[in-house]
């Protein structure tokens, strides 16, 4: 289980389901089988967006604050989710 408690919320990944809690109204929950891509980008001082793209189309963009100190752990978690998504068998 990977879980990061950040200033405004929690990012969690159990190896199959990625969840975002808190950060004001921001909430998301998705199984890696439906995630085609995920990345985090800094858009300002301590402000980032998490982009989740879904198989079959569609996406979510979630804005939240992370500090420079938190950034490496967030990027590592996002890469872990991306790797799990790529490893998940595609539907036939």
N, C-alpha and C positions, 0 to 999 in steps of 0.2 A: 504494500500500500504506500503510495506517495501522497503526501499531504503537505501543503504549504499554507501557513497562516500568515497572511499579509496584513498591512494596516487596515484595509477596508473589507476583507473577506477571506475566503478560503478557496484554494484550487486543490482538487483531489483526483487521484487516478488509482484504481484498484487493479489495473492490468487489462480491464475490459471496458469500464465506464469512466468517462471523464466528466467531472462535475465542477461547476463554478457556483459559489454561494456568496451572498453579500454584495459588496461594492454598490450599495444603494439598490436600485431596482434590478441590477444585473444578476441573472440566474440562467444556468444552462446545464443540460445533462444529455450526454450522447454516448452511445456504444461505439467502439472503434470500427465495427463493421460498417457503420454508416458515415464515418469520417474519411474524406478523401485527402484532406490536407489541413494542417494547422500551423500557424506561426504567430509570433508576437513581435510587434514593432513599436519602437519609441516614437511618440509624436510630439513630445514636449518635455519640459523638466518634470520628472517624476510622473509622467502620463504616458500610457501605452494603450495599444489596441490589440486584442486577441482576435485573430481571424480564423474561423472554423468553416471549412468548405465540406459539403456533403456529397456523397455518391448520388448520382441521379440529378444533380443540380441543387441549387440553394446554398446559402451561407449565412453565417452570423458574424457580426463585428461587435465585440464587447469592449467598451472603454473602461479603464480602471487605472489606479495609481500604483506604481511600484517604484521603490527607491533604487538608486544605483547599487546599493548593497544587496537588495533582494533579486535584482535582475538575473545574475547567473543561475540561481536556483530555479527561477521561472523558466528561463530558456532551456535548462536541462530537463525540466518536467515536460515542456512542450515537445522537445525532441523525443522524449520517451513515448509520448502519446503518438507522435507521427510515426515512429518506428513500429509501434504495435499496430497501427492502422495499415501500414504497408505490408506487414507480415500476415494480416488476417486474410483468410482465403476469400477470393472473389466469388460472388454467386455465379453459378454456371447457367 
